[in-house]
């Protein structure tokens, strides 16, 4: 039987890090592919995120139809989809188009969301035929054997539609011995062509804790299970031999719960030449264990702190001792491991003082440990199967806000569908909260914007706000109310606030400089396109200088009369270890002109210092000009025309200037550009 399994359609919306994180293969699906292929079936994996990253699909209203067409083109006998709550609108739409075009095609659904809401989904969405609940490795083969005859009775842990309604077979299939599973079918995914710097592999399943906002234990059970060190090591050995991977992320929400097993893993990994990352609770590690982990190759740890309020730690049943947060981060960094501290706001019972405690703890994290510590802030997403849903699930509200965890709406009826079924699409809803919803949306949104300016700058803002991050956000929130400004809480808004709060201050220049660099960096091609060598045609000879009409490329921007932002940023960056290095008076007073430039095919912005009137030339070249025009400008400024032409040619070779009449000019090779244009002919001629 030909089985096509479909990965989640997710986006990297800002908090998760890099594009690499969401292009990883889905570990559950490649485990199922290994099971199916081992039994003689032909199982394939389709990941729509790859087609989006490559530019073969576009994030638009036709996306779901096009994905359905691509799936049908593979001539499947059965299609299996997995879904999270945050993107169930995508999964349901794709399945609906599949069923409309191929009514007799069996469509399976799995994953945490479907496991918990099986009856509701099958009752309201007829495009799904069978839901395979919990861990599907034990039930997939019986389902495939029975699906053609639709005789599914007796298969434990599945739910399916019959002529009289929905049948739910009892059972919660969980794999007791994870070592008994076959190696995941990594060869079903194009690992050889993606150039991923690391690979995610499964370390274990299950969570013994009962946080009121999390559904992990509902799906994987409370029994904590780890693969043996030998099994994990064997998978690493295979992936190194086959694809060259030596760095891995161990997929388990709470890898360090069983100290004895973690120590055994560390001892096994010593000397094997692998590096790895993991997730942990801060009360499930100690200095000795962290030292063992670092010595065995651990390079990064994800810590879920969730809330900086001791009161809320009890309310949400997290029960983390917040006194551990800063010492654990300090030890992690001392052992040369990086860390992520993740927080959540938007709990129903959260007071403003609780949110302030969270923000201030975040501020201490990135102020005292900004070198090598990433601090995340997420807006609480309602999850089915949680204690919070049991309490507040009947009072969910909808405002259409798309957080970093939710997929955007693409089809016109998406909002109506989600509002019509709040229990199924609760991830797109929110609980009523004590703190106004607008405040929660503001805090999480503006934090993403501030974070993009860099932790050293953000830490400096906190320092100027009396050492409290909550006070900085209060100031911005109050300014919004006074000025009537509303969302989007983007970089333009932040820069306007900085100019208002610290007028004529070097921070205004720094934020203007960084915003310009961000805007230019956004013009860089996607990483996948760079890897595939996208660009103009090669081999076109440059025109003679006299024929050129020069103009500043859209990938360059001149900034005039700002503080020495690059050196100020260097100074602030040096303070990342916690030592105070104030910006000198000379830097606070000195104003310069700069040119920022994004070379073709690059993601890094170069900075040039413009000296002696060179910015006048930059402004002059904002419109198409000839070399003759450049000579005349040099004469009018009392400079050397030949030097001006030589500089123009140099900037043309760098790609800062382009031929306005030849927009299809091929990319130029990267050159070693000077760090400032003051040493160039252009600067000295003006």
C-alpha atoms as one frame of an Amber mdcrd trajectory, in Angstrom:
protein
   0.000   0.000   0.000   1.264   3.461  -0.907   1.086   5.719   2.154   1.887
   9.426   2.045   2.420  11.089   5.428   2.171  14.879   5.573   4.197  17.020
   7.956   2.812  19.951   9.919   2.582  23.243   8.099   4.395  25.563  10.486
   6.147  28.894  10.168   9.137  30.337  11.992   7.393  33.367  13.492  10.207
  34.910  15.487  10.720  33.156  18.790  11.943  29.822  17.639  15.262  30.938
  16.303  16.316  29.977  12.809  14.858  28.618   9.631  16.698  25.363  10.368
  14.436  24.641  13.340  11.266  24.230  11.293  12.892  22.467   8.329  13.812
  19.516  10.534  12.152  16.188   9.672   9.107  15.275  11.762  10.395  12.577
  14.094   7.026  10.941  14.674   6.289  10.619  10.969   9.672   9.206   9.976
   9.276   6.674  12.789   5.939   5.629  11.287   7.486   5.455   7.809  10.105
   3.051   9.142   7.353   0.878  10.654   5.294   0.880   7.441   8.203   0.207
   5.111   9.408  -2.577   7.371   6.070  -4.314   6.866   6.239  -4.096   3.079
   4.285  -0.918   2.481   5.611   2.026   0.459   5.571   5.069   2.727   6.612
   8.586   1.738   7.012  11.862   3.626   5.806  15.171   2.253   6.864  18.361
   4.051   5.134  21.475   2.666   7.573  23.683   4.604  10.338  22.593   2.243
   8.368  23.726  -0.797   7.650  27.049   0.908  11.310  27.552   1.787  12.371
  26.765  -1.763   9.835  29.152  -3.230   7.914  26.351  -4.982   4.842  27.242
  -2.918   3.658  30.664  -1.851   1.957  31.677   1.397  -1.304  32.741  -0.237
  -4.953  31.790  -0.603  -4.280  28.933  -3.015  -1.740  27.208  -0.765  -4.022
  24.476   0.597  -5.372  23.569  -2.840  -1.849  23.373  -4.254  -0.664  21.124
  -1.431  -3.643  18.817  -2.020  -2.758  18.655  -5.732   0.866  17.781  -4.912
  -0.271  15.001  -2.606  -2.651  13.523  -5.179   0.124  13.654  -7.780   1.958
  11.042  -5.686  -0.919   8.595  -6.315  -1.456   7.587  -2.675  -3.626   4.727
  -1.464  -3.812   6.374   1.962  -2.873   9.854   3.200  -1.958  10.443   6.819
  -1.773  13.919   8.321  -0.529  15.125  11.667  -1.427  18.422  13.218  -0.970
  20.721  16.141  -3.744  22.970  17.340  -1.949  26.080  16.092  -2.195  24.930
  12.477  -5.237  22.677  12.456  -6.953  25.113  10.086  -4.283  24.190   7.524
  -4.663  20.458   8.094  -8.447  20.531   7.893  -8.425  22.611   4.696  -5.848
  20.396   2.953  -7.829  17.285   3.907 -11.067  18.867   2.640  -9.539  19.567
  -0.777  -8.144  16.027  -0.894 -11.543  14.521  -0.105 -13.331  16.776  -2.617
 -11.008  15.683  -5.427 -10.714  12.039  -4.372 -13.780  11.083  -2.294 -12.748
   7.469  -1.750  -9.193   8.235  -0.609  -8.822   7.217   3.058  -7.500  10.095
   5.151  -5.928   9.396   8.533  -5.199  11.978  11.202  -2.858  11.805  14.187
  -0.969  13.918  16.675  -1.741  15.475  20.063  -4.586  17.715  18.891  -6.464
  14.905  17.161  -5.850  12.494  20.038  -7.523  14.778  22.553 -10.332  16.065
  20.298 -10.999  12.924  18.266 -14.778  12.804  18.676 -15.269  16.530  18.091
 -13.097  16.520  14.956 -14.704  13.451  13.374 -18.197  14.771  14.150 -17.623
  18.162  12.542 -15.050  17.514   9.803 -16.120  14.656   7.495 -12.912  14.876
   5.457 -11.163  12.732   8.097 -11.912   9.008   8.152  -9.793   7.670  11.008
  -7.943   9.256  13.918  -5.012   7.257  15.244  -4.573   8.328  18.852  -1.437
   8.697  20.977   1.734   6.937  19.766   0.823   5.289  16.472   3.696   2.849
  15.851   1.647  -0.062  17.280  -1.629   0.776  15.543  -0.606   2.012  12.095
  -0.117  -1.427  10.528  -3.470  -2.844  11.683  -5.165   0.300  10.359  -3.469
  -0.008   6.965  -4.414  -3.682   6.758  -8.064  -2.947   7.561  -8.637   0.428
   5.918  -9.610  -0.825   2.464 -12.456  -2.901   3.900 -13.233  -0.309   6.576
 -13.303  -3.116   9.150 -11.626  -1.212  11.986 -13.325  -2.823  14.958 -11.005
  -4.216  17.589  -8.006  -2.007  16.741  -7.170  -0.288  20.037  -6.547   3.445
  20.251  -8.338   4.583  17.106 -11.482   6.597  16.454 -13.442   6.459  13.197
 -16.678   7.404  11.553 -19.381   4.812  10.876 -22.847   5.023   9.404 -24.291
   5.665  12.834 -21.756   8.169  14.150 -18.280   8.075  15.632 -16.785   4.942
  17.154 -14.002   5.273  19.722 -12.057   2.068  20.302 -10.617   1.954  23.824
  -6.901   2.090  24.521  -4.111   4.652  24.757  -1.202   3.102  22.836   2.159
   4.027  24.349   5.518   2.440  23.546   7.047   1.134  26.769  10.439   0.230
  25.269  11.505   2.922  22.810  14.602   0.925  21.869  12.259  -1.629  20.276
  11.290   0.838  17.560  13.096   0.651  14.215  15.512   3.417  13.304  13.537
   6.421  12.024  13.474   6.637   8.230  15.799   9.623   7.933  16.411   8.578
   4.321  12.812   9.596   3.524  13.864  13.232   3.994  16.324  15.214   1.798
  18.935  15.664   4.526  21.776  15.497   2.037  20.684  18.658   0.225  19.416
  20.856   3.067  22.768  21.640   4.674  21.272  21.706   8.162  23.933  22.506
  10.778  22.398  20.057  13.256  19.735  17.400  13.395  16.961  16.690  15.849
  16.678  13.101  17.096  14.254  11.544  19.545  15.615  10.898  23.033  12.423
   9.940  24.825   8.766  10.513  25.570   6.499  11.236  28.512   6.272  13.899
  31.225   5.674  13.209  34.935   4.660  16.801  35.721   1.205  18.363  35.531
   1.562  22.008  34.485  -1.956  23.322  34.017  -1.267  24.908  30.618   0.543
  22.013  28.886  -0.890  18.989  27.046   2.331  16.992  26.607   1.503  14.522
  29.357  -2.027  14.078  27.959  -0.609  12.792  24.676   2.623  11.020  25.708
   1.510   9.982  29.188   3.123  10.710  32.538   5.507   7.794  32.341   8.970
   9.203  31.633  10.775   7.106  29.029  14.250   7.501  27.520  15.976   5.569
  24.811  19.106   3.872  26.063  22.453   5.634  25.574  23.457   2.825  23.219
  20.385   3.334  21.055  20.775   7.118  20.885  24.478   6.704  20.152  23.741
   4.191  17.387  21.386   6.668  15.695  24.066   9.353  15.942  26.657   6.988
  14.462  24.346   6.186  11.566  23.615   9.843  10.849  27.280  10.797  10.988
  28.255   7.981   8.625  25.398   8.692   6.216  25.167  12.493   6.285  28.110
  13.804   8.304  26.100  15.138  11.271  27.983  15.543  14.527  25.665  17.985
  16.348  22.234  16.865  17.533  19.230  18.192  19.431  17.775  15.568  21.775
  14.012  15.753  21.390  12.392  15.381  24.810  10.612  18.125  26.746  12.365
  17.142  29.971  15.488  15.183  29.169  17.043  15.466  32.644  14.200  14.201
  34.859  16.001  10.933  35.685  19.462  11.989  36.859  20.825   8.454  36.830
  19.860   7.892  33.195  21.259  11.258  32.137  24.586  10.504  33.835  24.692
   7.141  32.069  24.115   8.899  28.767  26.852  11.442  29.517  29.369   8.728
  30.389  28.506   6.863  27.193  28.915   9.988  25.039  32.344  10.950  26.401
  35.001  10.991  23.720  32.677  10.173  20.811  33.102  13.591  19.194  29.432
  14.542  19.242  27.842  17.736  20.524  24.208  17.969  21.556  21.425  20.171
  22.935  18.500  19.317  25.205  15.592  20.680  27.275  15.454  20.617  31.065
  13.720  21.913  34.158  16.024  24.024  36.282  15.182  21.928  39.335  16.138
  18.759  37.446  19.783  19.775  36.985  22.533  20.754  39.411  26.089  22.013
  39.051  27.577  18.511  39.018  25.151  17.200  36.416  25.610  20.285  34.238
  29.382  19.784  34.383  28.965  16.159  33.270  26.657  17.225  30.463  29.103
  19.876  29.248  32.030  17.439  29.381  30.115  14.911  27.276  29.301  17.399
  24.519  26.203  19.330  25.631  26.362  22.793  24.097  22.923  24.277  24.746
  19.988  23.809  27.143  16.403  25.020  26.805  14.873  25.924  30.166  11.125
  26.448  30.512  10.725  29.002  33.315   7.229  30.086  32.207   6.536  32.753
  34.850   8.686  34.995  37.021   5.994  35.209  39.681   6.275  32.858  42.651
   2.525  33.108  43.104   1.857  32.107  39.496   4.316  29.216  39.730   1.878
  27.683  42.208  -1.264  28.741  40.350  -0.186  27.043  37.085   1.253  23.987
  38.877   4.768  24.561  37.576   6.210  24.810  41.110   9.662  25.960  40.037
  11.876  27.618  42.632  12.650  30.920  40.926  15.756  31.327  43.050  17.328
  28.708  40.783  16.935  30.667  37.550  19.915  33.005  37.647  22.355  30.531
  39.295  21.456  27.838  36.749  21.995  30.262  33.877  25.299  31.371  35.412
  26.520  27.771  35.757  25.364  26.912  32.247  27.326  29.836  30.827  30.365
  29.192  33.038  30.512  25.708  31.531  30.435  27.321  28.052  26.967  26.073
  27.190  24.383  28.469  25.762  20.921  28.636  27.276  17.366  29.582  26.406
  15.030  30.795  29.160  11.417  30.689  28.008   8.549  32.623  29.611   4.778
  32.853  29.109   2.298  35.618  29.859  -1.464  35.754  29.448  -2.583  33.327
  32.176  -6.198  33.906  33.249  -5.312  34.515  36.919  -2.210  36.593  36.188
  -2.216  40.032  37.823  -0.231  43.022  36.556   2.260  42.531  39.381   2.764
  38.920  38.249   3.481  40.036  34.701   5.876  42.666  36.009   7.709  39.963
  37.969   8.035  37.921  34.785   9.308  40.871  32.771  11.795  41.881  35.443
  13.187  38.348  35.725  13.529  38.295  31.947  15.360  41.610  32.156  17.807
  40.223  34.712  18.394  37.194  32.486  19.376  39.138  29.374  21.098  41.935
  31.302  23.333  39.740  33.435  23.700  36.817  31.051  23.090  38.308  27.597
  26.199  36.674  26.169  24.955  33.225  25.243  21.478  33.395  26.798  18.324
  33.689  24.682  15.191  34.899  26.471  11.818  34.047  24.954   8.385  35.444
  25.803   5.258  33.749  24.481   1.588  34.595  24.649  -0.314  31.789  26.371
  -2.106  29.561  23.874  -5.090  27.529  25.112  -4.424  23.820  24.659  -6.990
  20.997  24.768  -6.606  18.400  27.463  -5.220  20.773  30.096  -6.398  21.848
  33.531  -6.774  25.431  32.283  -9.117  24.280  29.537 -11.213  22.375  32.060
 -11.614  25.608  34.053 -11.905  28.220  31.323 -12.666  26.306  28.108 -16.293
  27.394  28.050 -15.409  31.098  28.093 -12.904  31.298  25.236 -12.826  34.536
  23.259 -11.561  35.377  19.760  -9.958  38.547  18.380  -8.048  37.271  15.345
  -4.601  37.989  16.787  -1.873  35.792  15.287   0.818  35.041  17.836   4.179
  33.411  17.189   2.499  30.026  17.791  -0.422  30.421  15.364  -0.632  30.031
  11.612  -1.936  33.090   9.716  -5.309  33.055   8.003  -5.024  32.497   4.250
  -8.557  31.832   3.033 -11.373  34.308   3.549 -13.482  31.939   5.639 -10.667
  30.870   7.992 -11.729  33.240  10.808 -15.373  32.140  10.546 -14.436  28.457
  10.636 -12.265  28.969  13.709 -14.876  31.075  15.538 -17.571  28.504  14.760
 -15.632  25.717  16.469 -13.858  27.257  19.470 -13.252  23.899  21.190 -11.347
  22.612  18.146  -9.572  25.857  17.264  -8.947  26.973  20.835  -5.305  27.735
  19.985  -6.576  30.711  17.990  -8.705  31.864  20.935  -7.757  33.137  24.368
  -8.901  32.815  27.941 -10.478  35.870  29.600  -7.762  37.470  31.685  -7.449
  39.785  34.662  -4.889  41.915  32.840  -6.418  43.438  29.664  -5.877  41.354
  26.547  -4.435  44.394  24.751  -1.656  44.558  27.320  -0.719  40.892  26.800
  -0.646  41.310  23.021   1.409  44.489  23.345   3.981  42.977  25.731   4.623
  39.836  23.671   4.619  41.672  20.337   6.840  44.593  21.321   9.269  42.219
  23.024   9.894  40.458  19.711  10.618  43.852  18.162  12.942  44.930  20.972
  14.688  41.566  20.955  15.542  42.017  17.274  17.642  45.086  18.161  19.959
  42.848  20.201  20.308  42.070  23.890  23.162  44.534  24.568  20.975  47.419
  23.373  17.947  46.047  25.199  19.984  45.628  28.385  21.115  49.243  28.058
  17.496  50.351  27.782  16.681  48.409  30.940  19.616  50.064  32.703  18.327
  53.491  31.677  14.881  52.452  32.966  16.093  51.904  36.510  17.062  48.277
  35.991  13.500  47.053  35.505  12.307  45.733  32.160   8.684  46.118  33.271
   9.247  49.857  33.731  10.516  50.198  30.158   7.423  48.459  28.802   5.205
  50.544  31.082   6.764  53.684  29.601   6.115  52.495  26.052   2.549  51.425
  26.914   1.824  54.803  28.537   3.287  56.640  25.525   0.993  54.630  23.243
  -2.035  55.725  25.257  -0.912  59.358  25.198  -0.233  59.434  21.460  -3.063
  57.169  20.339  -0.596  54.818  18.619  -1.708  51.231  18.125  -0.385  48.044
  16.573   1.717  47.070  14.743   4.278  47.220  17.519   7.105  47.256  15.012
  10.574  48.782  14.751   9.181  52.106  13.471   7.058  52.443  16.593   9.973
  51.551  18.868  12.253  54.060  17.142   9.612  56.768  17.517   9.348  55.992
  21.223  13.142  56.117  21.661  13.265  59.505  19.926  10.488  60.740  22.219
  11.890  59.299  25.426  15.554  60.173  24.787  15.574  63.080  22.295  18.993
  64.023  20.875  20.430  61.019  22.715  22.878  58.607  21.117  20.235  55.880
  21.534  18.106  57.599  18.906  20.978  57.265  16.432  21.679  53.670  17.463
  18.084  52.611  16.912  17.890  54.455  13.599  21.098  52.735  12.511  19.869
  49.284  13.576  16.469  49.741  11.970  18.126  50.661   8.668  20.362  47.594
   8.896  17.331  45.398   9.637  15.456  46.759   6.629  18.404  46.056   4.352
  18.897  42.561   5.804  15.278  41.752   4.968  16.202  42.152   1.302  18.506
  39.143   1.534  17.269  36.070  -0.368  15.983  33.121   1.703  18.711  30.785
   2.904  17.358  27.980   0.766  17.627  30.156  -2.334  21.160  31.188  -1.466
  22.117  27.543  -1.058  20.673  26.771  -4.487  22.591  29.630  -6.069  19.644
  31.737  -7.158  20.622  34.993  -8.818  21.093  36.694 -12.143  22.645  35.226
 -15.239  26.397  34.985 -15.297  28.874  36.127 -17.866  27.429  39.471 -18.963
  30.363  41.860 -19.476  30.125  45.253 -17.734  29.490  48.255 -19.930  32.047
  50.918 -20.549  32.005  53.611 -17.865  30.827  56.297 -20.229  27.679  54.266
 -21.026  26.635  53.651 -17.437  23.823  55.427 -15.636  24.779  54.933 -12.002
  22.286  54.791  -9.156  22.489  53.685  -5.543  21.153  50.153  -5.178  18.092
  49.597  -3.004  20.393  47.421  -0.902  22.302  50.512   0.247  21.231  53.354
   2.501  23.084  56.468   3.638  22.594  57.851   7.143  23.729  61.406   7.766
  24.571  63.184  10.985  24.056  60.334  13.442  26.133  59.328  16.432  28.907
  56.807  15.908  26.468  53.904  16.210  28.897  51.104  15.207  31.370  52.030
  17.943  28.621  52.624  20.494  27.269  49.158  19.711  30.747  47.721  20.163
  30.906  49.417  23.545  27.508  48.092  24.588  28.420  44.644  23.342  31.487
  44.597  25.568  29.170  45.042  28.553  27.496  41.695  27.882  29.576  40.069
  30.644  27.926  42.328  33.209  30.747  44.845  33.613  29.737  48.478  33.216
  31.411  50.153  30.241  29.645  53.482  29.822  29.562  55.212  26.467  32.261
  57.890  26.537  31.461  61.575  26.235  33.298  61.750  22.918  31.081  59.004
  21.481  27.997  60.713  22.865  28.899  63.934  21.043  30.504  62.755  17.810
  28.255  62.677  14.729  29.143  61.031  11.416  27.733  59.950   8.076  27.455
  56.245   7.232  26.611  54.031   4.298  25.007  50.650   5.002  25.145  48.064
   2.251  23.870  44.516   1.749  26.018  42.724  -0.874  24.184  40.533  -3.377
  23.622  36.997  -2.168  24.640  37.921   1.379  22.711  38.155   4.627  25.251
  40.426   6.333  25.094  44.219   6.127  28.402  46.082   5.657  28.975  49.524
   7.160  31.094  52.279   5.623  31.968  55.581   7.224  31.510  58.504   4.832
  33.971  61.324   5.299  34.521  64.851   3.999  31.181  65.289   2.267  30.944
  61.857   0.718  27.346  61.697   1.894  26.574  64.482  -0.597  27.713  62.135
  -3.334  25.567  59.349  -1.875  22.570  61.655  -1.963  23.509  62.758  -5.509
  23.515  59.124  -6.651  20.037  58.402  -5.308  18.944  59.247  -8.880  20.560
  57.834 -12.044  23.771  59.700 -12.913  26.557  59.259 -15.439  30.275  59.357
 -14.765  30.248  62.766 -16.426  27.732  63.922 -13.820  30.028  62.545 -11.113
  32.970  64.507 -12.509  30.933  67.707 -12.492  29.854  67.145  -8.903  33.473
  66.597  -7.832  34.506  69.856  -9.512  31.672  71.758  -7.846  32.841  70.451
  -4.465  36.466  71.279  -5.168  37.562  67.651  -5.505  39.518  65.661  -8.074
  37.186  64.448 -10.894  39.440  61.493 -11.754  39.417  60.311  -8.163  35.647
  60.644  -8.078  35.313  58.485 -11.198  37.719  55.912  -9.754  35.670  55.780
  -6.578  32.460  55.423  -8.571  33.961  52.500 -10.443  35.028  50.938  -7.126
  31.532  51.310  -5.687  30.113  49.885  -8.901  32.392  46.853  -8.576  31.266
  46.405  -4.973  27.621  46.569  -6.075  26.803  49.694  -4.047  26.153  51.448
  -7.353  24.319  49.687 -10.165  23.550  50.493 -13.774  20.034  51.942 -13.782
  19.485  50.856 -17.394  20.510  47.246 -16.747  18.497  45.908 -13.827  19.310
  42.303 -14.806  23.009  42.788 -14.143  24.596  39.575 -12.794  25.802  39.367
  -9.185  29.381  40.448  -8.623  31.895  38.435  -6.662  32.380  39.454  -3.045
  35.252  41.872  -2.542  37.166  42.870   0.548  35.683  46.311   1.044  37.318
  48.899   3.299  35.648  49.486   6.645  35.249  53.171   5.848  34.998  55.154
   2.653  37.190  57.854   4.128  40.212  56.123   2.612  38.620  55.953  -0.821
  38.946  58.410  -3.671  35.321  59.408  -3.317  35.705  60.527   0.272  38.954
  62.368  -0.315  37.594  64.131  -3.364  34.623  65.686  -1.591
